Amino acid sequence: MMPSLRFAGVVLLSLACLTGGSGCSLMFAKGPPKRPAPQQAVKCTTTYNLSILDGLIAALNVAGVLYVIGNPNSENQSQYARTTGVALGVGYAGVYGISAGVGADRVGRCRALLDARARARKAQEEDHEEEDEQDVTEPAKADGEAAPAAQPKPEVVPTVAPPPATQDDP
């Protein structure tokens, strides 16, 4: 015997109550701030778990709607019950589908911001390492050019100048 519309309604209602009546991602997934300061700590959702849950609930609602539509002559189903089941299923599928999309977008933006910051931090660290490795006496080299070999400094030999000539000297 196939599950009745009442059972499907109870399942849908239970799922809605368990998740707060709206999509988890809409309520709990936090995106990054719109314009965070470079040194500002960013707290946002980095996992897709809530979006996946919303997507699964949306899919179950679509399955329930397809079941109701696919069984027009089921026992114990009035036209009102069928219409109500389809309307609720489509409504919940829409809410949870939108919630899954919004949550996935928030997580994606959060991950992109955190990845960009990590890449910038890594590049900055590599630049500092390169600066530390360069010898101060070596001239900076341009892109694609080899640095000229360091030339030894010429040795300076002090010379003694002869005393100035006087008028008495022949």
C-alpha positions in Angstrom: 0.0 0.0 0.0 1.4 3.4 -1.0 1.7 6.1 1.7 -1.2 8.4 2.0 -1.3 12.1 1.4 -1.8 12.6 5.2 1.5 10.7 5.8 3.3 12.9 3.2 1.8 16.0 4.8 3.0 14.9 8.3 6.5 14.2 6.9 6.6 17.6 5.2 5.3 19.4 8.3 7.8 17.7 10.5 10.6 18.6 8.3 9.4 22.2 8.3 9.2 22.3 12.0 12.6 20.7 12.5 14.3 23.4 10.4 12.5 26.4 11.8 9.8 26.7 9.1 12.2 28.2 6.6 15.4 27.2 4.9 18.4 26.6 7.2 20.7 28.5 4.9 18.5 31.6 4.9 18.5 31.6 8.7 21.9 30.3 9.7 24.4 30.6 6.8 26.5 33.8 7.2 28.1 35.5 4.3 31.2 37.7 4.5 30.9 41.4 5.1 30.3 43.5 2.0 33.6 45.5 2.3 35.8 44.1 5.1 38.8 46.0 6.1 42.1 44.2 5.1 43.0 43.3 8.7 39.4 42.7 9.9 38.7 39.2 11.1 36.0 37.6 8.9 33.5 35.2 10.5 31.3 33.5 7.9 30.0 30.0 7.0 32.6 27.9 5.1 30.7 24.6 4.7 27.9 23.7 2.4 26.1 21.5 4.9 23.1 23.7 5.4 22.7 24.3 1.7 22.9 20.6 1.0 20.2 20.0 3.7 18.0 22.6 2.1 18.5 21.0 -1.3 17.6 17.6 0.0 14.4 19.0 1.6 13.5 20.7 -1.6 14.0 17.5 -3.6 11.9 15.5 -1.1 9.1 18.1 -1.6 9.4 17.8 -5.4 9.2 14.0 -5.0 6.0 14.4 -2.8 4.4 16.6 -5.4 5.3 14.2 -8.2 3.8 11.4 -6.2 0.6 13.2 -5.6 0.3 14.2 -9.2 1.2 10.8 -10.4 -1.5 9.1 -8.5 -4.7 10.9 -9.4 -7.1 8.1 -8.4 -5.5 7.1 -5.0 -7.7 6.0 -2.2 -8.6 8.3 0.6 -7.7 11.4 -1.4 -10.1 14.2 -2.1 -9.5 16.8 -4.7 -9.0 19.3 -2.0 -6.4 17.2 -0.3 -4.5 16.7 -3.6 -4.6 20.4 -4.4 -3.4 21.2 -0.9 -0.6 18.6 -1.1 0.6 19.9 -4.4 0.5 23.6 -3.3 2.3 22.9 -0.1 4.9 20.7 -1.8 5.6 23.3 -4.5 5.7 26.1 -1.9 8.1 24.3 0.4 10.2 23.1 -2.6 10.5 26.8 -3.7 11.4 28.1 -0.2 14.0 25.4 0.4 15.4 25.6 -3.1 15.9 29.4 -2.9 17.4 28.9 0.6 19.8 26.3 -0.8 20.9 28.7 -3.5 21.3 31.7 -1.2 23.3 29.6 1.3 25.5 28.2 -1.4 26.2 31.8 -2.7 27.0 33.0 0.8 29.4 30.1 1.4 31.0 30.6 -2.0 31.6 34.3 -1.3 33.0 33.5 2.1 35.4 30.9 0.7 36.5 33.2 -2.1 37.3 36.0 0.4 39.2 33.7 2.7 41.1 32.1 -0.2 42.1 35.5 -1.6 43.3 36.6 1.8 45.3 33.4 2.2 46.9 33.8 -1.3 47.8 37.5 -0.5 49.3 36.5 2.8 51.3 33.8 1.2 52.6 36.1 -1.6 53.5 38.7 1.1 55.4 36.1 3.1 57.3 34.9 -0.1 58.2 38.5 -0.9 59.6 39.0 2.6 61.6 35.8 2.3 63.1 36.9 -1.1 64.0 40.3 0.4 65.8 38.6 3.3 67.7 36.3 0.9 69.0 39.2 -1.3 72.5 40.5 -0.5 72.5 44.2 0.2 75.6 44.7 -2.0 73.9 43.1 -5.1 72.1 45.6 -7.3 68.4 44.9 -7.9 67.8 43.1 -11.2 65.0 43.9 -13.7 62.7 41.2 -15.0 64.4 38.9 -17.4 67.9 40.3 -16.8 70.6 38.6 -14.9 72.2 40.6 -12.1 75.8 41.6 -12.9 78.5 39.9 -11.0 79.6 41.8 -8.0 82.9 43.7 -8.7 85.5 43.8 -6.0 86.1 47.3 -4.7 89.5 48.7 -5.8 92.0 49.0 -3.0 92.8 52.6 -2.1 96.5 53.2 -1.6 97.3 56.5 0.2 100.0 58.5 -1.6 102.3 60.9 0.1 102.6 64.2 -1.8 106.1 65.8 -1.9 106.5 68.8 0.3 105.7 72.1 -1.5 108.6 73.7 -3.2 110.1 76.8 -1.6 111.9 79.7 -3.3 115.2 78.6 -1.9 115.2 75.3 -3.9 117.2 75.4 -7.2 
